[in-house]
Amino acid sequence: MALIKCPECDGTVSDKAISCPHCGYPLNAVQTPRRKKRASAIKRRRNGSGSVVRLSGNRSHPFEVRVNCRLDQRGYPKYDVLDRFQDKIEAESALAEYNKNPYDIETDKMTFAEVYKKFYEKKYFGTKKYSKSSEWCTQAAYKHCKPIHDAVFKKITADQLQDVLDDDSLSHATLEHMKSLFTQMWKYGEQYDIIQKDVSRFVTINKPDDDKIGIPFTKNDITALWNHLEIPYVDTILIFIYSGWRINELLNMPAEHINLEKAYFFGGSKTESGKNRYVPIHTKIMPLVRNRMKNNAPYLVMNGSRKMNALDYRNIFYKTLRTLKIKRHTPHDCRHTFASLLDSAGANEMAIKLMLGHKIKNDITKERYIHKNLEELRKNIELI
């Protein structure tokens, strides 16, 4: 250190002094060090994009993601909870993902059962009218989906749906209704932004079609049925055998679609080829049909004073066969028996397909053929 003269007052001062102690003249300028910016500083999230809050206490998932913050009527903050996470990074990632494509938090947590309820109300209580048969099929299909009733709809995977459809105890027709329900519900989910991906497109019915596999009644079985017409509902089994209708087609057929004067049934379901088809009433079962129609009931097969449903009829059907000691058959076996009898009798192949409602792969349309050849169908059916 050395002594120097102040250039202002000529006073003696140290060469290290910042200013003259006599007059205050500045001698040495001092540079204030700039504070370094923290390398770990986190960029502030924009307003309205949600927040991640650590909850108090000892929790397994302490980081709560909050979105849609707003003020209620009292002026207090209100928000929706997206979810809770174990660590902050996971929570931040979930919030960032949400902000890419925001969605309704309420619908995000809806279960399969809750979505079904909304879908059902929209479909069957809307402006378009559906048949009771359609409504019952939808209800039955939903009941068979019990394993996923409480599952969060958005999180249901294709594997879960496939597991439901792989239930071997259910008929192929029931599985078709269930698959149709999945298709309609996931389409509804897409329409109302409940889901982002339609997983119903990736499921299949692995069980063979009942239309192709079945055990026809033997001649002895049919003879036993004719010999015991006094047993309730034996007549209905014979009507099924000699007409080829599917169980729901005949049970849901209105009485006005059965023309006793011109001797034919009119109805059908399932496919375009199966709908709106004519089947002549065989002369053997005409007395049975007339007897059931004499009370002017709304349907051919009734369960007391109410309409017979498929489940109740199946129970009656199996019980009746046990009473007659006939080997177990399904109601659908009546349809296979009808086809087998026609084939054995040498009936025309096209006539068989028309009466069964199977697709015809040629240029002759079903309507053109039937209107011109109803009597031709009658000739073929009378061969059995």
ABEGO torsion letter per residue (X at the ends): XBBBBBAAAGBBBBAABABBAAAGBBABBBBBBBBBBBAABBBBBBBGAEBBBBBBEBBABABBBBBGBBBBAAGBBBBBBABBBABAAAAAAAAAAAAABBBBAAAAABBAAAAAAAAAAAAAABABBBBAAAAAAAAAAAAAAAAAAABBAAABBAAAAAAAAABAABBAAAAAAAAAAAAAAAAAAAAAGABABBAAAABBBABBBAAABBBBBBAAAAAAAAAAAABBGAAAAAAAAAAGBBAAAAAABBAAABBAAAGBBBEEBGBAAABGBBBBBBAAAAAAAAAAAAAGBABABBBEABBBBAAAAAAAAAAAAAAAGBBBBBAAAAAAAAAAAAAAAGBBAAAAAAAAGBBBBBABBAAAAAAAAAAAAAAAAAAX
